[in-house]
Amino acid sequence: MSFTGIASAQTNWDATHPRRVEVNQRLANQDRRIHQEVREGEMSHATAARLHRDDHQIRQEERDMASQNGSHVTRREDHALNQQENSVSRQIGQ
């Protein structure tokens, strides 16, 4: 079973909640940007690994927040997650 399947089996989260979708779409986009930078030789593998770890931490925080709020992310939490994503985003493509 995949990691995603395990997470889905253990929770009843509303993964389609608009704020959760926004956070996860941004994380997926950043993942693509990191891979592209590595392919183009603009970013080292070590830097990419660090940024992936940062994104993983943000994704885990989003899941933790949702599990405490009836499958939703509050506006305040969404703002905090977006600030963290902005920080990672600024490090991509420097």
ROLO-533015 format. One record per atom (N, C-alpha, C): residue in three letters; x, y, z. Coordinates in pm, whole numbers, plus 50000, padded with zeros to 5 digits. Layout:
// residues N
ALAXYZ...
//
This chain:
// residues 94
MET500864988250000MET500005000050000MET500895012350000SER500535022449926SER501315034749921SER501115042950048PHE502015052350071PHE501905061050187PHE500585068650184THR500185073250068THR498925080550055THR497755071650095GLY497805059050054GLY496745049850089GLY496655047550238ILE497795047150304ILE497815045450449ILE497185057550516ALA497575069450474ALA497015081550534ALA495505082150513SER495045078550395SER493615078950367SER492855068750450ALA493455057250472ALA492775046750547ALA492635050250694GLN493535058650745GLN493535061650887GLN492735074150922THR492335081950825THR491645094550854THR490435096150764ASN489575105550802ASN488435109250720ASN488565124050683TRP489745128250644TRP489985142250612TRP489245146450486ASP488865158950485ASP488265164750366ASP489395170950284ALA490055162750205ALA491185167450126ALA490765177250018THR489455178649994THR488975187849891THR488625201549946HIS488835203650075HIS488555216850133HIS489425227050060PRO488855238450018PRO489585248149935PRO490935252449990ARG491045254950119ARG492335259250173ARG493345247850171ARG492905235650192ARG493805224150185ARG494255222050041VAL493345223449946VAL493695221849805VAL494745232249766GLU494545244649808GLU495495255349775GLU496885251949828VAL496975248149953VAL498275244850013VAL498925233449938ASN498185222849912ASN498765211149846ASN499125213749700GLN498365222249631GLN498715225749493GLN500015233749490ARG500165242749585ARG501405250549592ARG502605241449620LEU502425231949711LEU503515222749741LEU503885214349619ALA502895209649545ALA503155201949423ALA503875210349320ASN503475223049306ASN504125231949211ASN505585234349251GLN505815236349380GLN507185238449427GLN508035226049403ASP507455214349420ASP508155201849394ASP508595201249248ARG507705204849157ARG508035204949014ARG509145215048986ARG509065226749048ARG510085237049026ARG511445232549076ILE511485225949190ILE512755220949244ILE513355210849148HIS512555201249102HIS513045191049008HIS513565197548880GLN512865207548831GLN513295214348709GLN514635221348731GLU514805227848844GLU516075234748874GLU517235224748878VAL517005212948937VAL518045202748942VAL518365197848801ARG517325194848721ARG517535190248583ARG518345200248501GLU518085213048524GLU518765223448447GLU520145226848504GLY520495220548614GLY521795223048675GLY521865235948754GLU520715241748783GLU520645254448856GLU520645252449007MET520425239949052MET520325237149195MET521025223949223SER521775223549332SER522445211049371SER521435201249428HIS521835188649427HIS520975178349486HIS520815180449636ALA521845185249701ALA521775187749845ALA520775198749876THR520795209449798THR519835220349817THR518425215549790ALA518275207649684ALA516955202249650ALA516445193549764ALA517305185249821ALA516885176549931ALA516435184750051ARG517145195650080ARG516765204250193ARG515405210650168LEU515195215550046LEU513905221850013LEU512765211650014HIS513035199549968HIS512015188949975HIS511675185850121ARG512685185650207ARG512425183350351ARG511555194550407ASP511875207050368ASP511065218450415ASP509625216950368ASP509425213350241ASP508065211350189ASP507365199850260HIS508095189150287HIS507505177850358HIS507025182250497GLN507805190550563GLN507425195550696GLN506165203950686ILE506055212350582ILE504865220550563ILE503655211650537ARG503825201450453ARG502715192250423ARG502275184950550GLN503225180750633GLN502875173850757GLN502145183350851GLU502605195750856GLU501935205650941GLU500505207950894GLU500305208450762GLU498955210150706GLU498065198450748ARG498595186350742ARG497825174550781ARG497495174950930ASP498475178851010ASP498245179751155ASP497165190051187MET497245201551120MET496245211951142MET494855206951105ALA494755200450989ALA493465195450943ALA492915184851037SER493785176551090SER493295165951179SER492745171751310GLN493135183851344GLN492665190151467GLN491435198951444ASN491085201251319ASN490005210551287ASN488925204351200GLY488585192151226GLY487515185851149GLY487785185451001SER489015182450963SER489445180850824SER489635194050750HIS489625205050820HIS489785218050755HIS491045225050805VAL491485234750727VAL492555243750767VAL491915257350784THR492115263550900THR491525276650924THR492235287350842ARG491625298850831ARG492255309850756ARG493585313850817ARG493645314350949ARG494905317951017ARG495975307450987GLU495595294750992GLU496555284050961GLU496975284650814ASP496015287350726ASP496315288750584ASP497335299950562HIS497155310950631HIS498085322250620HIS499495318050665ALA499575310950777ALA500865306450829ALA501535296750731LEU500755287550675LEU501305277950579LEU501785285050453ASN501015294950407ASN501405302550288ASN502705310150312GLN502895315550431GLN504145322450462GLN505325312750455GLN505125300750508GLN506185290750502GLN506475286750357GLU505415285050279GLU505585281550137GLU506295292850062ASN505965305250095ASN506625316650031ASN508115316450059SER508485312950180SER509895312350217SER510635302050132VAL510045290150116VAL510655279850034VAL510685284249888SER509585289949842SER509485294249703SER510575304349666ARG510865313449758ARG511915323449729ARG513285317149714GLN513475305349771GLN514775298549761GLN514925290649631ILE513835288949559ILE513875281649433ILE514115291949322GLY515095289049238GLY515365297849125GLY516235309749157GLN516955308949267GLN517855320049302GLN519125319149223
//
